[in-house]
Amino acid sequence: MRKITVAKGDGIGPEIMDATLEIILAAGAEIEVEEIEVGEKVYLAGNTSGIAKESWDVIRRNKVFLKAPITTPQGGGYKSLNVTTRKFLGLYSNVRPCTSLHPFVKTKHPIMDVVIVRENEEDLYAGIEHQQTDEVVQCLKLISRPGCEKIVRYAFEYAKQYGRKKVTCFTKDNIMKQTDGLFHKVFDEIAVEYPEIENEHWIIDIGAAKLADTPEAFDVIVMPNLYGDVLSDVAAQITGSVGLAGSANIGEECAMFEAIHGSAPRRAGQNSANPSGLLQGAVMMLNHIGQTAIAEKVQNAWLKTIEDGIHTYDIYKEGTSKQKVGTKEFAQAVIANLGKKPSLLKEVSYDNNAALNLPTYKRRPAAKKELVGVDVFVHWAGTNPDELATIIHQLDTDAVKLSMITNRGIKVYPDGFKETFCTDHWRCRFKPAEGAAIGKKDIIGLLTNAVNHNIDTIKTENLYAFDGKQAFSLAQGQ
C-alpha cells in the first residue's frame, strides 16, 4: 500500500478528483490517501504561497502528490503554487503526453502521438526581474549545465523506457548562443550515449510551426522551460482538447501529478467537468509508483469509454458522440469498462515499465576561468551614443578602456547608425588596454570613478573566458 498526498483544489477540482480516485481505486490501486488543502482558501487566509508549512511536510513525507487545479487570486502578491512546488521540491522534469483520439475527439491531426518533456525549474522562470531605468526592465534567463543534463537525459531515458524512436531538441541557439547554446550542446553530448534512438535539433520557431502543422513528424520533444510551457499546451490543444491532458512533474525524490487545465470556477458544482486530464495524471502516477498493471487497466478502460462515445460536454459532438454525460456518470462508465480494451484506438501496455535509469548529476572539474573585461550598464537619458562615449571615456585608465557601447544589444558606438532607436539603458564594454590585464580592483575603480563623474551605473557583468574560450555574447552588428 502506497501513501500519496492528495489536494482537491478549487473550482471543478473536488469533483474531478473524486471521480479520478473512484476510478483508480475501483481498478485496484493500492494507495492510501492523505489529503491536504491548498489553493484559494489558503491564499485568502493570508498565505501568499497557497500552501501551509504542515502541508509541505505531508508532501515531502509521502513523496507523491496528486493535485487538482487551483485558483490563484488576482493581485495581492500571490505566488503560483505550481511554480513554487516544482522549484522547492526539485521537480525538474515536466512530462506531457499528447495523443490524438481520432475519430472520437475532433482533431486535424489524427495520428499525432507526441510527448513533450519540459525543463521545469530554470530558464526565464527563475523569475529574477528588475526595473533598471525609466524605460527598461530585465528578466534573467538562467540555464545551467545540471539542469540541461538532467532534463535531456530524462527525455532519452523516457524514450528508451516507452519504446519511442526519436528525441528532438528545440532551442533558439542561433540567437541565444550562450544559454540555448548550452542546452543544445548538452543535448548533442548525451544523444551520443543513446545510438539506438534517433536525435535531431530544430530552431524553436520553425520547430513550433512544424509541430502545429505536422506533429506526426515528432515523437519525444525536449525543451527549456518557457518553450516547453507554451508548446505543451499547443500540442495538447491540437490533439483535440487541453482538457484531456495530464502531466507529471518528476524530481529526484518527489513527484507531482496533475491535469494541465485550470480550475474553471464557472463550471464548479455542476457535475459537468471532464475528469480526463486529472485521470491521465493519475495514470502517470500509478506508473511512477510501480503499479503499472493498474495504470494499464485504467488507461485502456478510459480509451474504451472515449471510443464508446460516452463524452462530457467539452468533447461531445453530434454524430460522433453517443451519450453526453456528467462527471460522475463518466467515471462510472470508465469503471464499467475496467478490464476491457479499445477496438480502434491503440491499447496501451506498460508491462515492461520500470524505474527510469537516471544517474545523479556529477559536477565536472572546474575550468580555468579568466576575467577578460566588464560590461557596465548605465542609465542615461540622452540619445546620442557619441555624446555618451565622450562621458564614459572619462573612466578609462591605463589598464581598462571603453571598447563599445550597445543599446538593447545593438552596437551604437563606435560606428553606430543614426537610425538605431535608443532607450535610456546602455551597455558600456570595457576591455583591457593592449598589454594589460584586468582584475576585480579595476572594476571597483571604474565604478568609483563613475560615482565621481555622476554617471548612473545600474549593474555590471564580468566577462570571462573558460579554458581560453570566450563565454559571453558579442553585440549585434559587432
ZATORDREN-743931 format. One record per residue: residue in three letters; y, z, x negated of N, C-alpha, C in turn. Coordinates in steps of 0.02 Angstrom, whole numbers, plus 50000, padded with zeros to 5 digits. Layout:
AlaYZXYZXYZX/...
This chain:
Met499405000049958500005000050000500625000049956/Arg501074995349966501674994749926502284996849966/Lys502655001649940503265003849974503834999149957/Ile504194996850008504764992449999505374995450033/Thr505964993650008506584995650040506804990250088/Val507024992350147507244987650199507934989650223/Ala508384984650230509034985750262509114980650318/Lys509244983150378509274978650436509944975250444/Gly510454977550407511084973950405511494974050468/Asp511894968950477512384968550532512264962350574/Gly512634961850629512594955950671511884954850696/Ile511604948950681510924947350702510404950550657/Gly510624953950604510164956850556509604961050584/Pro509764966150625509234970350652508704966450692/Glu508924961450730508454957550771507984953450728/Ile508264949950678507834945750637507404949850590/Met507644955750570507234960050527506644962750567/Asp506774964950629506224967450671505694961950681/Ala505924955850693505454950350704505054948850641/Thr505394948950584505074947450520504544952750504/Leu504724959050511504244964350496503654964150543/Glu503784962650606503244962150655502734956750635/Ile502994951150611502554945550591502134947350530/Ile502454949850477502084950950415501604956850422/Leu501784961750463501314967350474500714965050515/Ala500844960650564500294957950604499824953750560/Ala500104950750508499694946650462499294951050414/Gly499444957450413499064961950369499424964050306/Ala500074963150303500454965150244500354972550231/Glu500174974150170500054981150151500704983950121/Ile501154985550166501804988150145501984994450185/Glu502374998650153502665004450186503415003650182/Val503765004050238504475002650241504885009050234/Glu505365008950188505855014250182506545011250196/Glu506845013050251507455009750274508085013250248/Ile508575009150229509225011650210509755008050252/Glu510355010750253510905007450289511405004750239/Val511554998350245512064995150204512494990850249/Gly513074988850225513474984150262514084987050296/Glu514244984350354514894985550386515034992950399/Lys514554996550426514675003650440514825007550377/Val514465005950324514565009450261515245007550232/Tyr515425001150235516084999050213516635002950250/Leu516595002950316517125005850357517145013450352/Ala516605016350326516595023650314516955025450249/Gly517205020250214517605021550154517275019650089/Asn516675016750092516325014650031516455007250020/Thr516855005649970517074998649961516514994049937/Ser515944996849915515394992649894514874991549949/Gly514944995050005514494993950062513814997250056/Ile513725001550006513085004849995513195011649964/Ala512835016649988512905023449963512475024449900/Lys512645029449860512275030949799511545032349815/Glu511415036049869510735037849888510315031549902/Ser510645026549930510285020249944510115016549880/Trp510565016749831510405013949766509775017149737/Asp509735023749745509155027349718508515024949750/Val508535023649815507945021249851507745014349826/Ile508225009849820508085003049797507785003149727/Arg508075007049683507845007249614507155010449608/Arg507015015049653506355018249651505805013549676/Asn505945009849730505445005449760505394998549727/Lys505934996449693505944990149654505974983749696/Val505784984149759505774978249802506214979549864/Phe506674974949877507184975949929507194969749974/Leu507044970850038507084965550089507704966950130/Lys508184962450127508844963750156509044958450207/Ala509244960750266509524956350317510254955050301/Pro510554949950332511264948450319511724954150339/Ile512284954850303512764960050319513454956850330/Thr513904960750359514594958650369515034962450320/Thr515414958850280515904961850236516584961550270/Pro516904967250286517554967050320518074963250279/Gln518544960050314519064956350280519594961150252/Gly519864959450193520384963450163520134970250139/Gly520584974450118520414981350102520054982350036/Gly519994977049995519674977749930518924978549933/Tyr518604976349989517884977049995517524972049949/Lys517004974449915516634970349868516014967449900/Ser515814961549878515214958349903514594962449883/Leu514224964749932513614968649917513104964349881/Asn513054957949901512574953549868512714952849794/Val513344951549777513524950749706513414957249669/Thr513624962749699513544969349667512814970849654/Thr512384969749704511674971149697511364966949642/Arg511524960649641511234956149590511424958349520/Lys512054960349511512284962249444512024969049424/Phe512084973949468511874980749450511134981149435/Leu510734977349472510004977749463509734972449416/Gly510184968449386509954963349339509534957949371/Leu509714956049432509324950849467509584943949446/Tyr509354941849389509654936049356509454929349386/Ser508914929149425508654922749450508684922549526/Asn509044917649552509044916349624508634910149637/Val508124910849679507654905349692507684903449765/Arg507834896949778507894894649847507484888249857/Pro506904888749887506524882749905506864879249964/Cys506914872749961507234868750014506764862950031/Thr506404863650086505874858850104506004855950172/Ser505954849350178506034846050242505464847750289/Leu505634848450353505134849750405505104843750453/His505244837950428505224831650467504514830550494/Pro504454828150556504974826050603505174831550653/Phe504974837650638505074843050687505764846250683/Val506084845650626506784847650618507164841650591/Lys507704839750624508064833750608508344833950537/Thr508224828650499508494827950432508504820550413/Lys508974818850369508994812050343508534811150283/His508204816650262507794816550201507094819250216/Pro506674815250246506034817650272505534820050219/Ile505604818050156505104820250107505414824850053/Met505954828150071506294832550024505884838850012/Asp505804840649949505454846849930505724849049862/Val506284852749864506654854549804506704862149799/Val506654864849739506784871949727507384872549682/Ile507904876149706508494877449665508404884149631/Val508454884249565508434890349526509124891349495/Arg509464896549519510164897649502510244903949461/Glu510614903349405510784909449367511234913749410/Asn511124920249409511384924649461511894929849439/Glu512014930449373512404936249350513064934549316/Glu513134928549288513724927349246514104921249269/Asp514334917049222514744911249239515414913749267/Leu515734910049309516364912149339516284918149385/Tyr515654919549405515534925149449515544931849414/Ala515704931749349515854938149316516464941349349/Gly516864937249382517424940049421517984942849379/Ile518064940249318518604942649274519194937949280/Glu519704940049317520284935949332520924939749315/His521434935949294522074938949279522634934049298/Gln523184936749326523794932749328524154933849263/Gln524344928449229524624929049162525364927149158/Thr525574922649203526284920749206526464920149279/Asp527084918349292527294917249362526884911749395/Glu526664906949354526354900949383525604900249371/Val525324904349328524634903149307524204909449312/Val523604908549342523094913749341522484910849305/Gln522064915149278521464912849244520854916449271/Cys520284913049266519634915949281519184914349221/Leu518884919549192518474918449132517774916149151/Lys517554910949119516884908249129516454910849071/Leu516014915449086515594918549034514884916049040/Ile514654912748987513964910348983513654913348920/Ser513094916748927512784920048869512114916748852/Arg511924917148790511264914548771510704918348808/Pro510724925048812510194928348850510164926048923/Gly510744925248954510754922849024510444915949030/Cys510614911448984510344904648985509594904748973/Glu509374908348922508664908348906508244911148963/Lys508474916548994508084919649047508014915049108/Ile508564911949128508524907849189508164901249177/Val508254898249119507914891949104507164893149098/Arg506984898449063506264899949056505964901549124/Tyr506334905049167506084906449234505944899949271/Ala506404895149265506314888749301505674885249278/Phe505554885049213504954881749188504314885649207/Glu504354892249204503764896249223503624895549297/Tyr504154895249338504054894249410503724887449422/Ala503974882249388503684875549396502944875649377/Lys502794878949322502104879349298501664882949349/Gln501914888549375501534892649422501394889149488/Tyr501884885449512501824882349578501634874949574/Gly501414872649517501164865749511501704860549517/Arg502324862249498502874857449500502854853149437/Lys503094846949444503024842049391503634841249347/Lys504224843249372504844841649335505354847149345/Val505734848649292506304853149295506924849249272/Thr507444849649314508074846149300508624851349289/Cys509044850049240509614854349225510254850849246/Phe510694854449282511354851849300511884855949262/Thr512324852649225512904855949195513494851049194/Lys514054853449169514644849249158514844849749085/Asp514354848649041514474849748970514854844048936/Asn514984838648973515434833548945516154835948943/Ile516314841048983516984844048984516974851048953/Met516524855248977516484862148952515944862448899/Lys516124860148840515634859148786515364865648757/Gln515744871048762515514877348735515064881048785/Thr515314882048847514944885948897514364882048927/Asp514514876648962513984872548990513574869248934/Gly513914868148877513554865448820512994870148797/Leu513124876648797512614881448779512034881348828/Phe512184880948893511654880748944511204874648933/His511514868748921511124862648910510724863148845/Lys511014865948793510674866648729510054871048736/Val510124876648771509554881148781509024877748823/Phe509234873948874508754870248915508334865648872/Asp508664861848828508294857248784507824861048738/Glu508034866748712507604870648667506974873048703/Ile507064875748763506494878648799506044873248828/Ala506334867548848505934862148877505384859848829/Val505514860248764505014858148714504384862348719/Glu504444868548742503874873048747503424871448807/Tyr503644866848851503264865048911503154857448913/Pro502774854748867502694847448863502354844448924/Glu501994848548962501654845949021502124845049081/Ile502734847749075503224847249129503794842649109/Glu503914837549149504464832949134505134836749137/Asn505604834849095506264837949098506804832649093/Glu507374834149123507944829549121508584833549132/His509144830449114509794833549124510254828649159/Trp510644831249207511154827349241511824830949237/Ile512364827149228513024829949237513094831849311/Ile513384837649324513354840649391513634836149446/Asp514174832449432514464828549487514004822949509/Ile513744818949463513284813649483512614816549505/Gly512414822149475511794825349497511844827749569/Ala512414830749586512514833049655512504827249704/Ala512834821749684512824815749727512114813149736/Lys511734813049682511034810849686510624815449730/Leu510744822049724510374826849765510514825849839/Ala511144824649856511334823649926511064817049953/Asp510994812049909510784805349932510034804349926/Thr509744806649871509034805349857508694811749832/Pro508634816849873508364823249850507634822749828/Glu507274817649852506574816949832506504815249758/Ala507064813749724507034812349652506984818749611/Phe507064824549644507074830949609506494835349630/Asp506334840049588505784844749600506054851949594/Val506154854349533506484860649520507134859149484/Ile507694862149507508344861149476508604867949453/Val508804868449390509074874749364509804873749346/Met510224878649365510954877849357511284884449342/Pro511874884249311512294890249308512514892449377/Asn512814898349380512914901949443513314898149496/Leu513914895949479514344892749529514034886449557/Tyr513804881949513513494875749537512894877349581/Gly512504882149560511904883949598512064886849666/Asp512594890749670512804893549734512984888049783/Val513384883349761513604877849804513014873349823/Leu512634871149773512124866049787511504868949821/Ser511374875349815510804878049851510944878049926/Asp511574879249946511744878750017511744871450040/Val511984866949998511964859850015511244857650025/Ala510814859549978510114857549981509774860250044/Ala509924866650060509634869550120509864865850183/Gln510504864150185510774860850244510484853950253/Ile510394850150199510154843350208509404843150222/Thr509044848650213508354848850237508334849350313/Gly508884851650343508894852250416509314857850441/Ser509314863550404509704869350428509714874750375/Val510324877350360510384883150316510014889150347/Gly509984889250413509674894850447508924895550436/Leu508604890550405507884890750394507704892950323/Ala508204894150281508074895250210508114902550191/Gly507654904650148507664911250119507764910750045/Ser507884916550014507964916449942507684922749911/Ala507504922149848507274927749807507764928749751/Asn507904935149736508334936949680507914941349634/Ile507724938649577507214941749535507524944349470/Gly507354950549453507554953449389506944955849351/Glu507064958749294506504961149253506174967249284/Glu506534971149324506254977149355506254976849431/Cys506794974349460506874974449533506924967449561/Ala506844966849627506914960449661507194961549731/Met507594956849754507874957049821507724950449857/Phe507544950949921507354945149960507774945050023/Glu508004939050043508464938650099508484931650128/Ala508804931050186508994924450213509644922450178/Ile509784915950176510394913850142510984913250190/His510854913950256511394913350304511744920150315/Gly512284920050351512674926150364512434930050424/Ser512834934950443512624939750495512764937250566/Ala513134931750574513254928550639513394933650694/Pro513914937650688514034943050738514104940650809/Arg514334934350819514404931850887513734930750922/Arg513194930450884512524929550912512144936150918/Ala512454941450895512104947950893511914950350963/Gly511314953150969511094956251031510914951451087/Gln510844945051072510704940151124509984937551122/Asn509574940051076508884937751069508854930151062/Ser509314927451022509334920151013509274917950940/Ala509384922550894509404920750823508724918650797/Asn508744913950750508134911550717507964916150658/Pro507384919450659507204923850604506904920250544/Ser506874913650545506504909850495506764910950424/Gly507424911250415507694912150348507464918650316/Leu507504924050354507284930550327506524930550319/Leu506174927350364505444926950358505244923250295/Gln505624917950277505484914350215505604918850155/Gly506124923050159506234927950106505654932850101/Ala505394934850158504834939650159504204936550131/Val504094930050143503514926650114503564926650038/Met504164925350012504264925649940504154932749914/Met504354937649953504234944649933503494946049929/Leu503114943849978502384945049977502064941849916/Asn502274935849899502014932749839502204936849777/His502814939349777503054943049719502654949449707/Ile502454952749760502084959049753501324957949752/Gly501124951749747500414950249738500004949649801/Gln500324949849859499964949149923499994941849945/Thr499694937649903499754930449912499364927849972/Ala498804930949987498414928650045498804929850109/Ile499154935350113499564936850172500154932050175/Ala500464930850118501024926150116500804919250140/Glu500224917050118499964910550138499824910250213/Lys499534915650239499384915850311500024915550352/Val500544919250332501174919250368501504912450365/Gln501534909550305501884903150297501554897650337/Asn500894897350336500544892150374500624893150449/Ala500624899450471500744900850542501444898750563/Trp501924900050519502624898050533502674890350537/Leu502364886950490502374879650491502044876950554/Lys501494880050575501144878050637501594879050697/Thr501974884450698502424885850754502984880650757/Ile503264879050699503784873750697503474867150721/Glu502874865650698502524859450716502364859350791/Asp502234865050820502084865450892502694864250936/Gly503274863950904503884862750942504174868950975/Ile503954874750953504224881050979504814882950936/His505424881650961506024882050921506564886450953/Thr506934889850910507534893350933508094888350942/Tyr508644890650973509184886150995509464881850937/Asp509484884650877509834881350822509494874850799/Ile508834874350809508484868250789508174864650848/Tyr508274867350909507994864250968508304857350981/Lys507884852450994508124845751008507684842551062/Glu508004840251113507644836951168507244831051141/Gly506624830551162506194825051142505764826751082/Thr505994831451041505604833650983505324840550994/Ser505764845051015505544851951029505184852151096/Lys504754856951103504374857651166504574863851205/Gln504824868951170504994875251205505554878751167/Lys506094880451203506634884251173506504891651185/Val506484895451130506304902551135506824906751100/Gly506784913251114507214918151082506894920951019/Thr507234925650989507004928650926506314931850934/Lys506244935950986505624939650996505054934851013/Glu505194929951055504674925251076504454920851017/Phe504924919150973504734915250914504264919350870/Ala504424925650861503994929950821503294930350851/Gln503254931050916502594931350949502204924850941/Ala502564919250942502234912750933501944912250862/Val502324914550812502064914450743501454918950737/Ile501484924850768500914929450766500304926350798/Ala500414922750853499844919550888499534914050844/Asn499914911450797499654906150753499374908650687/Leu499374915250677499094917850615498364915850609/Gly498194913250551497514910750540497454903350553/Lys497974900250580497984893050593498394889550540/Lys498294882950536498644879050487498974873050520/Pro499514870550491499844864650521499414858450512/Ser499534853650556499164847350553499534841850516/Leu500194841450528500594836150498501004838750439/Leu501314844450447501664847450391501164849650338/Lys501384849750276500934851450221500794858950220/Glu500154860650227499984867750223500074870450152/Val500184876950147500294879850081499664883450057/Ser499604883849992499064887649961499344891449902/Tyr499274898049904499524902249850498954905449810/Asp498364902449812497774905449782497854907149709/Asn498184902749673498204903549600498834907049576/Asn499224909749622499844912949601499714919649568/Ala500054920749514500034927249480500744928549455/Ala500834934249423501504935849397501714930549346/Leu502344928549349502604923649302502614926649232/Asn502464922449183502454924649113503164924349085/Leu503514929849087504214930049068504324935049011/Pro504314932748949504404937348893505094940448893/Thr505154946448866505804949748860506234946048809/Tyr506864945348824507324941848779507354945448712/Lys507324941548658507384944248591508014941448558/Arg508444945848536509074943748506508934940348438/Arg509264934848426509184931148363509584934548307/Pro509404933148244509804935748189510534933448195/Ala510994937848176511694936148183511884930248137/Ala512304925848163512544920248123513104922648077/Lys513274918648028513854920047986514474918348026/Lys514894923348039515474922548083516114922648041/Glu516504917248046517104916548004517714915248048/Leu518234919348040518854918448076519234912548045/Val519414907548085519734901448058520404899948092/Gly520624904248137521264903048170521344907548230/Val521884906548266522004910648326522434906648375/Asp522264907148439522684904548492523094910248521/Val523754909448520524204914448550524494911348614/Phe524374914548669524614911948734525284915148751/Val525754910948772526444913048780526694911348850/His527064915948879527414914748943528124912648926/Trp528274906248942528944903548927529144898948984/Ala529744899949010529954896449071530264889649058/Gly530334887648994530614881148980530114875548994/Thr530344869448984529914863648998529834858948939/Asn530224859748886530204855248829529764858148774/Pro529174855448761528724858148710529034858248640/Asp529444853348625529764853248558530234859148550/Glu530584860948604531024866748602530624873148591/Leu530054873648626529624879548616529354879748545/Ala529164874048517528894873748449529404876448399/Thr530044874948409530564877548364530574885148366/Ile530484887948426530474895248434529844898248401/Ile529264895048414528634897848389528574897148314/His528864891948286528824891148213529154896948175/Gln529554900948211529844906848180529304911948159/Leu528704911248189528164915848174527754913648114/Asp527854907648089527474905148032527544909747972/Thr527004910547934527014914347872526704910047817/Asp526664912747759526334909047705525594908047719/Ala525304912547760524574912247773524404908147834/Val524804908647888524634905147950525234901347976/Lys525094895648006525634891348031525434888348098/Leu525934887148140525814883848204525554876748192/Ser524994875048225524724868348216524754864148280/Met524814867448338524764863748401524984868248458/Ile525274865048509525414868548573525084864448628/Thr524764867948675524474864548733524734867848797/Asn524684864148851524854866848917524304864648965/Arg523964869448993523384868249036522864863949000/Gly522784865148934522274861848895522474855148867/Ile523074852648882523304846048858523794847048800/Lys523684843548746524134844148689524814841348706/Val525334845548697526024843348711526464843648649/Tyr526194846648593526554846748530526044847448474/Pro526104843648420526584838148411526354831748446/Asp526804827048452526644820348479526414820648551/Gly526734824948592526574825148663526904819548701/Phe526714818848765527014813848809527524817248854/Lys528094814248863528604817248907528374817248980/Glu527884812948996527644812549066527184818449084/Thr526934822149035526464827649049526834833349083/Phe526594835349141526904840949177526684847549145/Cys527154851949135527004858349102527174864149147/Thr526744869149146526874875549180527204880349131/Asp527244886649149527544891649105527024895249061/His526434892349054525874895349018525694890848959/Trp525804893248897525754889048838525254892048789/Arg524824887748761524374889948708524634887448641/Cys524764892148596525024890448530524484891948479/Arg524234886748447523684887448400523944888148328/Phe523734893548296523904894748226523284893848184/Lys523374890148129522824889048082523054891448012/Pro522584892747968522774894847901523164889447864/Ala523654891447825524004886747783523524883947731/Glu523684878147704523234874947655523104879647597/Gly522464880747584522274885047529522264892447546/Ala522444894247608522474901247628521884902847675/Ala521794909247688521304911547737521664916047786/Ile521394916647846521694920747898521264926947909/Gly521594932547920521254938747935521544942047997/Lys521224947448019521454950848080522174953548071/Lys522344955648010523024958147998523544952748007/Asp523364946447992523824940948004523964940048078/Ile523464941148119523554940548192524014946048216/Ile523904952148191524334957748210525054956248188/Gly525124953248129525784951448105526124946348149/Leu525734941348172526014936448218526284939648282/Leu525894944248310526104947448372526704951948361/Thr526714955348304527294959548288527924955348282/Asn527864949748248528444945248241528654942448308/Ala528164941148352528334938648419528754943648457/Val528574949948453528964955248485529674955248457/Asn529724954748391530394954948359530824949048379/His530514943448397530884937448418530914936648494/Asn530714941848530530734941748603530314936048633/Ile529744934648601529274929748627528744933448667/Asp528654931448730528204935048776527484932548767/Thr527104935948724526394934248715525984937748768/Ile525494934248797525114937048852524374938148835/Lys524124934648785523434935748762523324931848698/Thr522794933548663522584929648605521844928148611/Glu521634922748580520924921148573520794919348500/Asn520374923248467520204921748398519764915448395/Leu519874911348344519494905248334518984906448279/Tyr518354905248294517824906748246517404900548231/Ala517104900748172516554896248156515924900548147/Phe515374898248175514734901848168514274897448126/Asp514054900348070513644896548022513984889948004/Gly514644890347996515024884547974515184879448028/Lys514974880748090515094876048145515654878548190/Gln516154874248201516714876048244516464878248313/Ala516704883948338516454886748400517024887748450/Phe517454882848456518004883048505518184876048523/Ser518514875248579518674868648605519294865848571/Leu519314859248566519924855748548520344854648611/Ala520954852748603521364851248661521244844048684/Gln521364842948749521334836148774521904832248742/Gly521724826548713522214822548679522244823848604/Gln521834828748582521834830348510521324826148472/
